[in-house]
């Protein structure tokens, strides 16, 4: 069976961890994108706001096109 996939870039943020930032991003994306397949982390960084750390994860997420 042949399949076609689309890749989109998403960025998640969290005040707790990079893992939580990734989880938030995938969870939010899954509300509007169906059949998510793979999430590939491209970059992780920290934003510093008023002495607080904001964990950020940039990812490519793939999903299957529906017939």
JOFENKA-V572883 format. One record per backbone hydrogen bond with DSSP energy under -1.0 kcal/mol. CO is the residue of the C=O (numbers start at 0). NH is the residue of the N-H. E is the energy in kcal/mol with one decimal. If there is no record, write none. Layout:
co = (CO,CO)
nh = (NH,NH)
e = (E,E)
This chain:
co = (3,5,7,9,11,13,16,17,18,19,20,21,22,23,24,25,27,28,28,34,37,39,42,44,46,48,51,53,54,55,56,57,57,58,59,60,61,62)
nh = (64,62,60,58,56,54,20,21,22,23,24,25,26,27,28,29,30,31,32,63,61,59,57,55,53,51,48,46,13,44,11,41,42,9,39,7,36,5)
e = (-2.8,-2.1,-3.0,-3.1,-2.3,-3.0,-1.8,-2.4,-2.3,-2.6,-2.1,-2.5,-2.6,-2.5,-2.5,-2.2,-1.3,-1.4,-2.5,-1.4,-2.6,-2.4,-3.0,-2.7,-2.8,-2.2,-2.7,-2.7,-1.8,-2.2,-2.4,-3.1,-1.7,-2.9,-3.1,-2.6,-3.4,-2.6)
